[in-house]
Amino acid sequence: MLLKTCLSLLFLFFFLHQNLASSHGFLFNGFLGANLTLQSFATITSTGLLMLTNATSQITGRAFHPSKFSFRNPSNGRIFSFSTTYAFGVISVDPQLSGHGIFFVISPTEDFSRSTGSQYLGLFNLSNNGSPSNHIFAVELDTILNPEFLDVNENHVGIDINGLRSFNSSPAGYYSDDGQSFRNLTLRSGRVMQVWVDYDGEETRLDVTLAPVPMAKPGKPLLSSKIDLAGVLKDSMFVGFTSANGPFLTSHYVLGWSFSINGTAQALDYSLLPPLPAARSSSGRWKLFYILVPLASAMFALMAIVGALLINWRKAKYAEELEEWEMDYSPHRFSYKELHRATRGFREEELLGIGGFGRVYKGVLPSSKTKIAVKRVSSYESRQGMREFVAEVVSLGRLCHRNLVPLLGYCRRKGELLLVYRYMRNGSLDRFLHDSGKPVLRWAARVKIIKGVAAGLLYLHQDWEQVVVHRDVKASNVLLDEEFNARLGDFGLARLYDHGSDLKSSIVVGTMGYLAPELAQTRKSSTATDVFAFGTFVLEVVCGRRPVISCEEEQVVLVDWVVENWRQGAIAAARDARMGEEEELEEVELVLKLGLLCSHPLPAARPSMRQTVRYLEKEEPLPELSPANMSFSVFALLHDDGFDDYLMPFPSPVTSSSAPTSESINWE
């Protein structure tokens, strides 16, 4: 009786152990008698091969283990470690052409009735390819170039998540024992090869290894990726294979398969694997090939002629002006073709803004995926003027400051210039000050913007190797990055000169409302004229009003309006009422007075940008000011100095802009 009880317990232990093992993995050395779910054209041959597709075009085959496996640890939500290995072979009627390969798949479902064959391998379709809702992990053995993903080479091994664009990929092959030399393998060669897929749930690392049979597993994997599958795999999943032929006559075989959860997959016994059949004869098809060769040659010649004509047309389309002297500036010159592609042909949909000097388009550089803003402006009249302009563009391209919009380079083509800037996500400050559809900037944000522009101008005027006079400081040329940091942009009018020398120019440029009174007489821009424009900019930011205000058919200059408020004993009342009452009135008054000081009609009375920054940071007190000693009419001064023909209400931008724009004037 005791012996019978012991035997029963032993049998029960053995039974439970076997079921536990089967719930965690399996081993198939050949597939005779294997219980698999076969779909489409997949079948098990009389010799024990799992044949996913045969030598028929446009077919798909899938095979899954019938039971789901638990992949997630319920105690911590992590994905269990898992391991699988399988031997496979690919045989094509034409060894130069092959179907789409074999994919090992982990899927939450066996139902792929809505999938498409060919390049979608019976797993996905055009609409769901790449969707996170698929929850599919796959290792692909791809033997054909996928026309949708031309950046992926044919005959490669890849790791795919929820779609056919590989998370990581490599040409098929393996590393030698020393782990240094790489040896290529041709997946469609008709040879038996083996794949090992190992996922470490603790380290969240996935290794994929490939080698020809009967070679031992190489020490260095072909692919090794840090990837957490917790967001991809569900709690329980199916495992299996899928394959598709497309238009080619290819047979895809799996000879043996081993799988394990929380353990290493059992090794395949090569002596038990069924043999791979020999390649089928293709002599009849090659006869047809020889018949078609002459016809194909004639078609090729015709296509070559058409291609040559097309190339000449494209060269004319993207033709650029490039002179020998410009070779010195080549690191900062973009090709027109590159900018044309980046802006999708300068489509209206990519238009960011329109200014007095051209249109600004959003784009993405194909090579680096950098977002850019491209401004198209008219070229200068003379060749010498163009040369000087390009030289200055290149010099400005060396500017580097956190409060300047980076000027990346330029392009010159058919009488026009294209200036390339880095794209600023939140666009122009002008929109936040004057567009009722934008959120109201609070006081802290406005002070931060004013200080940022001041720091940028200090760098241009005094801290760089040359003096840069911007000549068009205004709200629409201040751009905001993703963190609302201010960046001064649009250097299309900027000029450079050495420290200690004067800027020589007979052309007055800028925007009405920001122009210093002395420009009408001297016609010389300087750091002092930039300071005047900055003062007007400060008042515009604090007051939320444009530099020239239209009131009942009259025009009032913002500077005069702020002085009048001060004269009435309430300078802080000039602030933008939309900000509310939470701001510090003392700081508001200080910034308004600083704006008036910078906008003083006498250049000598204006502070330098270094002094201005010190005032803003409260490192120095403002000089004693009063409405009496600041009593002047900028409007009258502009009339007296000959600006009356140009005074006008400040125009609203035609479109919003995330790139340098300009509603400027330029006269001699």
C-alpha positions in Angstrom: 0.0 0.0 0.0 2.8 2.4 0.9 4.6 1.6 -2.4 1.4 2.3 -4.3 1.0 5.7 -2.6 4.6 6.6 -3.3 4.3 5.7 -7.0 1.0 7.7 -7.2 2.7 10.8 -5.7 5.7 10.4 -8.0 3.4 10.1 -11.0 1.5 13.2 -9.8 4.8 15.2 -9.4 6.0 14.1 -12.8 2.6 15.1 -14.4 2.6 18.5 -12.7 6.2 19.1 -13.6 5.5 18.3 -17.3 2.6 20.6 -17.4 4.6 23.4 -15.7 7.3 23.0 -18.2 4.9 23.0 -21.1 3.3 26.2 -19.8 6.8 27.9 -19.8 8.2 26.6 -23.1 8.4 23.9 -25.7 10.9 22.2 -28.1 10.2 21.0 -31.7 13.0 19.1 -33.5 10.9 19.0 -36.7 7.1 19.4 -36.7 5.6 15.9 -37.3 2.7 15.6 -35.0 3.1 19.2 -33.7 0.0 21.0 -32.5 0.2 24.3 -34.3 -2.4 26.8 -35.5 -1.7 27.0 -39.3 -3.2 29.8 -41.3 -3.4 30.7 -45.1 -0.9 28.6 -47.0 1.2 27.4 -44.0 1.4 23.6 -43.8 3.6 20.8 -42.3 5.2 18.7 -44.9 5.4 14.9 -44.8 9.1 15.2 -43.7 8.3 17.4 -40.8 9.1 20.9 -42.2 6.9 23.8 -41.3 6.4 25.4 -44.7 5.0 28.9 -44.4 4.9 29.6 -48.2 5.6 27.5 -51.3 6.9 28.6 -54.7 3.7 30.5 -55.5 3.4 34.3 -55.9 1.3 36.6 -53.7 0.7 34.2 -50.9 1.0 34.4 -47.1 1.5 31.8 -44.4 1.3 32.0 -40.6 1.9 29.5 -37.8 1.3 30.0 -34.1 1.7 27.9 -31.0 -1.9 27.2 -29.9 -1.5 28.3 -26.3 -0.9 31.8 -24.9 2.1 32.4 -22.7 2.2 34.7 -19.6 4.8 37.4 -20.3 4.2 39.8 -17.5 5.2 39.4 -13.8 2.1 40.3 -11.8 4.1 41.4 -8.8 6.0 44.3 -10.5 4.5 44.6 -14.0 7.8 43.8 -15.8 8.0 41.5 -18.8 9.5 38.1 -17.9 12.8 37.2 -19.6 12.2 34.9 -22.6 14.3 33.0 -25.1 13.7 31.4 -28.4 15.8 29.7 -31.1 14.7 28.4 -34.5 16.3 26.9 -37.6 15.1 28.1 -41.0 15.7 28.0 -44.7 14.7 30.2 -47.7 14.6 28.7 -51.2 13.7 30.7 -54.3 13.1 29.5 -57.9 15.3 32.4 -59.0 18.1 32.7 -56.5 18.4 36.4 -57.4 14.8 37.2 -56.4 13.1 36.3 -53.2 9.9 36.8 -51.2 9.7 39.1 -48.1 11.3 36.7 -45.6 10.3 35.2 -42.3 9.2 37.0 -39.1 9.2 35.6 -35.6 6.1 37.2 -33.9 4.8 37.8 -30.4 1.2 38.9 -30.8 -1.9 39.3 -28.6 -4.1 37.7 -31.2 -4.0 35.0 -34.0 -6.7 36.9 -36.0 -5.0 38.8 -38.9 -8.0 38.7 -41.2 -7.7 42.4 -41.9 -4.0 42.3 -42.7 -2.4 42.6 -46.1 0.1 40.2 -47.7 3.2 41.2 -49.7 5.3 43.8 -47.9 2.9 43.8 -44.9 3.6 40.1 -44.4 0.1 39.2 -43.4 0.5 41.1 -40.1 -0.4 44.7 -40.9 -2.1 46.9 -43.4 -1.7 50.4 -44.7 -3.7 52.0 -41.9 -2.5 50.2 -38.8 1.2 49.7 -39.7 3.2 51.4 -36.9 0.2 51.8 -34.6 0.9 51.3 -30.8 -2.4 49.6 -30.5 -1.0 46.6 -32.3 1.1 45.4 -29.3 3.2 43.3 -31.7 6.9 42.4 -31.3 8.8 40.8 -34.2 12.2 39.8 -35.4 12.4 40.0 -39.1 14.6 38.1 -41.5 14.1 40.3 -44.6 15.3 39.1 -48.0 13.8 41.8 -50.2 14.1 45.6 -50.3 10.9 47.0 -48.9 9.7 49.8 -51.2 8.1 51.8 -48.4 11.2 51.9 -46.3 14.1 52.6 -48.6 16.5 53.4 -45.8 16.6 49.7 -44.9 18.8 47.4 -46.9 17.6 44.1 -48.2 18.9 40.9 -46.7 18.9 42.2 -43.2 17.8 41.2 -39.6 15.6 43.7 -37.8 13.7 44.3 -34.5 10.2 45.6 -35.2 7.8 47.1 -32.8 4.1 47.4 -33.9 5.1 47.9 -37.5 7.6 47.2 -40.3 10.0 50.0 -39.6 12.8 48.4 -37.7 13.7 49.7 -34.2 17.2 48.3 -34.8 18.6 46.4 -37.8 21.8 45.0 -39.3 22.9 43.3 -42.5 22.6 39.5 -42.1 25.7 37.9 -40.7 27.6 36.9 -37.6 30.7 37.8 -35.6 33.7 35.5 -35.4 34.8 34.1 -32.1 37.0 37.1 -31.4 33.9 39.3 -31.8 35.8 41.6 -34.2 35.5 40.4 -37.8 32.0 40.3 -39.4 30.9 37.6 -41.9 28.0 38.2 -44.2 25.2 35.7 -44.8 22.7 35.6 -47.6 19.4 34.7 -46.2 18.0 33.4 -49.5 21.0 31.2 -50.2 19.1 27.9 -49.5 21.3 27.1 -46.5 19.9 26.2 -43.1 20.6 28.9 -40.6 19.7 29.5 -36.9 18.4 32.5 -35.0 18.6 33.1 -31.2 16.4 35.8 -29.6 17.1 36.5 -25.9 15.3 39.1 -23.8 16.6 40.0 -20.3 13.6 41.4 -18.4 15.7 42.7 -15.6 18.2 44.5 -17.8 15.6 45.2 -20.5 18.0 44.2 -23.1 17.2 42.3 -26.3 19.9 40.2 -28.2 19.4 38.7 -31.6 22.1 36.3 -33.0 22.4 34.6 -36.4 24.7 31.8 -37.6 24.7 29.0 -40.2 23.8 25.5 -39.0 25.5 23.6 -37.4 27.7 26.4 -36.1 27.5 27.0 -32.3 25.9 30.3 -31.1 28.4 33.2 -31.6 29.5 34.9 -28.4 28.7 38.4 -29.8 25.1 39.0 -30.9 24.3 40.5 -34.3 21.9 43.0 -32.6 21.8 44.2 -29.0 19.3 46.8 -28.0 18.2 48.4 -24.7 14.4 48.2 -25.0 11.6 47.9 -22.4 8.9 45.7 -23.8 6.5 46.5 -20.9 4.6 49.0 -23.0 4.5 46.7 -26.0 3.6 43.2 -24.8 0.3 42.4 -23.0 0.0 40.0 -20.1 -0.5 36.9 -22.3 0.6 36.6 -25.9 0.9 34.1 -28.8 4.2 33.2 -30.4 4.7 32.1 -34.0 5.9 32.9 -37.5 4.6 34.7 -40.6 5.9 35.0 -44.1 4.8 36.4 -47.5 6.0 36.0 -51.0 4.9 39.1 -52.9 5.4 38.5 -56.7 8.3 36.1 -56.2 8.4 32.3 -56.1 9.9 31.5 -52.7 9.5 28.7 -50.2 10.0 29.7 -46.5 10.7 26.9 -44.1 11.2 26.5 -40.3 13.0 23.2 -39.4 13.0 23.4 -35.6 11.8 25.7 -32.9 12.4 26.0 -29.1 10.9 28.6 -26.8 11.1 29.3 -23.0 9.8 31.9 -20.5 12.2 32.7 -17.7 14.8 30.4 -18.9 17.1 29.7 -21.9 15.4 27.9 -24.8 16.5 24.3 -25.1 19.1 23.6 -27.8 17.9 22.1 -31.1 19.1 18.6 -32.0 20.4 19.1 -35.5 20.4 15.3 -36.1 16.6 15.3 -35.7 15.9 18.2 -37.9 14.2 17.4 -41.3 16.3 18.0 -44.4 15.8 21.2 -46.4 14.6 20.3 -50.0 16.8 21.1 -53.0 16.0 24.2 -55.1 13.5 23.6 -57.9 14.6 23.9 -61.5 14.0 27.2 -63.2 15.2 26.4 -66.7 11.7 27.1 -68.3 11.6 30.5 -66.5 15.1 31.4 -67.7 14.1 30.7 -71.3 11.3 33.3 -70.8 14.0 35.5 -69.3 16.2 35.3 -72.3 13.2 36.2 -74.6 12.5 39.3 -72.5 16.1 40.5 -72.3 16.0 42.3 -75.8 12.7 43.9 -75.0 13.9 45.0 -71.6 17.1 46.5 -73.2 15.1 48.6 -75.5 12.9 49.8 -72.7 16.0 50.6 -70.7 17.5 52.7 -73.5 14.2 54.7 -73.8 14.1 55.2 -70.0 17.8 56.4 -70.1 16.9 59.1 -72.7 13.9 60.2 -70.7 16.0 60.1 -67.5 18.6 62.3 -69.1 16.0 64.9 -70.1 14.5 64.8 -66.6 18.0 65.3 -65.0 18.6 68.4 -67.2 15.2 69.7 -66.3 15.8 69.2 -62.6 19.3 70.8 -62.9 17.6 73.9 -64.4 15.0 73.8 -61.6 17.5 73.8 -58.8 20.2 75.9 -60.6 22.1 78.2 -58.2 24.5 81.1 -58.6 27.9 80.1 -57.2 31.0 82.2 -57.9 34.6 81.4 -57.1 34.8 83.9 -54.2 31.9 82.1 -52.5 34.0 79.0 -52.0 35.4 80.7 -48.9 31.9 80.6 -47.4 30.8 77.1 -48.5 30.4 75.6 -44.9 27.5 78.1 -44.4 25.9 77.7 -47.8 22.9 75.5 -48.4 21.9 74.0 -51.7 18.7 75.3 -53.1 17.6 71.7 -53.7 18.0 71.0 -50.0 15.9 74.0 -49.0 13.3 73.2 -51.6 12.9 69.7 -50.2 12.9 71.0 -46.6 10.0 73.4 -47.2 8.1 71.0 -49.5 8.7 73.2 -52.5 8.0 76.5 -50.5 4.3 75.5 -50.3 1.8 78.0 -49.0 1.0 75.5 -46.2 4.6 76.1 -44.9 4.3 79.9 -44.9 5.0 81.4 -41.5 5.0 85.1 -42.3 5.3 87.9 -44.8 7.5 90.9 -44.2 8.8 93.9 -46.1 11.8 91.9 -47.2 10.3 88.6 -48.2 8.4 85.5 -47.1 9.4 83.1 -44.4 8.7 79.4 -44.6 9.0 76.5 -42.1 11.0 73.5 -43.1 12.9 70.4 -41.9 16.4 69.7 -43.2 16.3 66.1 -44.7 19.8 65.2 -43.5 19.6 66.2 -39.8 15.8 66.6 -39.3 16.6 70.1 -37.9 13.6 72.4 -38.0 14.4 75.6 -39.8 12.8 78.9 -41.0 13.8 80.0 -44.5 13.5 83.7 -45.5 13.5 84.5 -49.2 14.7 88.1 -49.8 15.6 90.1 -52.9 19.3 90.3 -53.8 21.4 93.4 -53.7 22.0 95.4 -56.8 25.7 95.0 -57.5 28.0 92.0 -57.4 30.2 93.8 -54.9 27.2 94.4 -52.7 26.3 90.8 -52.9 29.8 89.7 -51.9 29.8 92.0 -48.9 26.3 90.7 -47.9 27.4 87.1 -48.1 30.5 87.8 -46.1 28.4 89.4 -43.4 26.0 86.5 -43.4 28.8 84.1 -42.8 30.2 86.3 -40.1 26.8 86.6 -38.4 26.6 82.8 -38.6 29.4 82.7 -36.1 27.3 84.5 -33.5 26.4 82.3 -30.5 24.2 83.5 -27.7 21.2 82.0 -25.9 19.2 85.1 -26.7 19.8 85.2 -30.5 18.1 83.2 -33.2 20.9 81.1 -34.7 21.6 82.0 -38.4 22.5 78.7 -39.9 23.5 79.9 -43.4 22.3 81.1 -46.8 21.6 80.2 -50.4 21.8 82.3 -53.5 19.7 81.6 -56.6 18.4 83.5 -59.6 18.5 87.0 -58.1 17.2 86.0 -54.7 18.8 85.3 -51.3 17.6 82.7 -48.9 18.5 83.1 -45.2 18.3 80.0 -43.0 17.5 80.3 -39.3 16.7 77.8 -36.6 13.0 77.5 -36.1 11.5 78.9 -32.9 8.4 76.9 -31.8 6.4 79.7 -30.1 6.9 82.2 -32.9 6.9 86.0 -32.7 6.5 88.0 -29.5 4.4 90.5 -31.5 1.6 87.9 -31.7 1.5 87.5 -27.9 1.3 91.3 -27.4 -1.2 92.2 -30.1 -3.1 89.1 -31.1 -6.3 88.7 -28.9 -6.3 84.9 -29.7 -3.0 84.4 -27.8 -2.6 83.9 -24.0 -1.8 87.0 -22.1 1.8 87.2 -21.0 2.2 87.8 -17.2 4.6 90.3 -15.8 7.3 87.8 -14.9 7.3 86.5 -18.5 7.6 90.0 -19.9 10.5 91.0 -17.6 12.2 87.8 -18.6 11.8 88.6 -22.3 13.1 92.2 -21.9 16.1 91.0 -20.0 16.8 88.3 -22.6 16.7 90.9 -25.5 18.9 93.2 -23.5 21.5 90.4 -23.0 21.4 89.6 -26.7 22.0 93.2 -27.7 24.8 93.6 -25.1 26.5 90.6 -26.7 26.1 92.2 -30.2 27.3 95.6 -29.2 30.2 94.9 -26.8 30.9 91.2 -26.0 31.5 89.8 -29.5 34.7 90.1 -31.5 33.1 92.8 -33.7 30.3 95.3 -33.2 27.0 94.2 -34.6 24.3 96.9 -35.1 21.1 95.1 -35.6 19.1 98.1 -37.1 15.7 96.5 -36.7 15.0 95.7 -33.1 11.3 95.3 -32.6 8.7 92.9 -31.1 8.1 91.0 -34.4 11.8 90.2 -34.6 11.9 88.8 -31.1 11.1 85.1 -31.2 10.2 82.7 -28.4 11.5 79.2 -28.1 9.7 76.3 -26.5 10.4 77.6 -23.0 9.4 81.2 -23.9 13.0 82.4 -23.8 13.5 85.5 -25.9 15.7 85.3 -29.0 16.4 88.3 -31.2 16.3 87.4 -34.8 16.2 88.8 -38.4 19.8 89.9 -39.1 18.9 90.7 -42.7 19.6 94.4 -42.0 22.4 94.0 -39.5 25.9 95.4 -40.1 29.3 94.7 -38.6 32.3 96.9 -37.9 35.4 96.7 -35.7 35.4 98.0 -32.2 36.4 101.6 -32.1 35.3 102.4 -35.7 32.1 103.9 -37.1 29.6 102.2 -39.2 29.5 103.9 -42.7 26.1 103.8 -44.4 24.1 106.2 -46.5 21.0 104.0 -46.3 18.5 104.4 -43.5 16.7 101.2 -42.7 14.4 100.1 -39.9 10.8 100.2 -38.9 8.8 103.4 -38.2 8.2 103.8 -34.5 11.6 102.3 -33.6 13.7 104.8 -35.6 15.9 107.2 -33.6 15.4 110.9 -34.5 19.1 111.4 -35.5 18.9 109.0 -38.3 17.2 111.5 -40.6 20.2 113.8 -40.2 23.2 111.6 -39.9 21.9 108.5 -41.9 24.3 106.5 -39.7 23.1 103.6 -37.7 24.9 102.9 -34.4 24.6 101.1 -31.2 22.8 104.2 -29.9 20.1 103.8 -32.5 19.7 100.2 -31.5 19.3 101.4 -27.9 16.6 103.8 -28.9 14.7 100.9 -30.7 15.2 98.8 -27.6 13.7 101.5 -25.4 10.6 101.6 -27.7 10.5 97.8 -27.6 10.5 97.9 -23.7 7.6 100.3 -23.6 5.7 98.1 -26.1 6.2 95.0 -24.0 5.1 96.6 -20.8 2.2 98.6 -22.2 1.0 96.0 -24.8 0.6 98.9 -27.3 2.3 99.4 -30.7 5.0 102.2 -31.0 2.6 104.4 -33.0 -1.0 104.5 -31.7 -3.9 105.6 -33.8 -6.5 107.6 -31.7 -9.5 109.2 -33.4 -7.7 110.0 -36.7 -4.6 111.1 -34.8 -1.3 109.3 -34.3 0.4 109.3 -30.9 3.9 107.9 -30.4 4.0 105.4 -27.5 6.9 107.2 -25.8 4.9 110.5 -25.6 1.9 108.6 -24.2 4.0 107.0 -21.4 5.5 110.4 -20.6 2.1 112.0 -20.4 1.0 109.3 -17.9 4.1 110.0 -15.9 3.4 113.7 -15.9 -0.1 113.0 -14.5 1.6 111.1 -11.6 0.6 107.5 -12.7 3.3 106.1 -14.9 2.4 102.6 -13.9 -1.1 103.2 -15.3 0.5 102.9 -18.8 1.1 99.1 -18.2 -0.9 96.5 -20.0 -4.1 96.2 -18.0 -4.6 92.6 -19.1 -1.7 91.5 -16.8 -3.9 92.2 -13.7 -2.7 93.6 -10.4 -0.3 91.0 -9.3 2.9 92.5 -10.7 5.2 94.6 -8.6 4.4 98.3 -9.3 7.8 99.4 -8.3 9.5 97.1 -10.8 6.9 98.2 -13.5 7.8 101.8 -12.9 11.5 101.1 -13.1 11.2 99.3 -16.4 9.0 102.0 -17.9 11.5 104.7 -16.9 14.3 102.7 -18.3 12.4 102.4 -21.6 12.0 106.2 -21.6 15.7 106.7 -20.8 16.7 104.4 -23.7 14.3 106.3 -26.0 15.8 109.7 -25.2 16.0 111.9 -28.3 19.6 112.8 -27.5 22.0 109.8 -28.3 24.4 110.9 -25.6 21.7 110.7 -22.9 20.9 107.0 -23.7 22.7 104.3 -21.7 24.8 101.7 -23.2 23.4 98.1 -23.3 25.8 97.2 -20.5 24.4 100.0 -18.3 20.9 99.0 -19.4 21.5 95.4 -18.2 22.8 96.6 -14.9 19.7 98.8 -14.4 17.5 95.8 -15.2 19.3 93.5 -12.8 19.2 96.3 -10.2 23.0 96.3 -9.9 22.9 100.1 -10.4 20.1 102.6 -9.6 18.5 104.5 -12.4 19.7 108.1 -12.7 17.3 110.7 -11.3 14.5 111.2 -13.8 11.4 113.2 -13.8 8.6 114.1 -16.4 10.2 117.5 -16.6 13.6 116.4 -17.8 12.0 113.7 -20.0 9.5 116.2 -21.5 9.8 115.9 -25.3 7.6 115.0 -28.2 9.1 112.2 -30.3 6.2 112.8 -32.7 7.2 116.5 -33.1 10.9 115.6 -33.4 10.2 113.1 -36.2 8.2 115.8 -38.1 11.0 118.3 -37.6 13.6 115.9 -38.8 11.7 114.9 -42.0 10.1 111.7 -41.0 6.6 113.0 -41.6 6.2 111.3 -44.9 6.7 107.9 -43.3 4.7 108.1 -40.1 1.9 105.6 -40.2 -0.1 103.3 -38.0 2.0 100.2 -37.3 0.7 97.5 -39.6 -0.5 94.1 -38.3 1.5 91.2 -39.6 -0.1 89.5 -42.6 0.4 86.1 -41.1 1.8 84.8 -37.8 5.5 84.0 -37.9 7.9 81.7 -36.1 10.8 83.1 -38.1 12.4 86.5 -38.6 10.0 88.9 -40.3 10.1 92.6 -41.1 7.6 95.3 -41.8 10.4 97.7 -42.4 11.3 100.8 -44.5 14.4 101.3 -46.5 15.1 104.6 -48.2 18.0 106.7 -49.4 
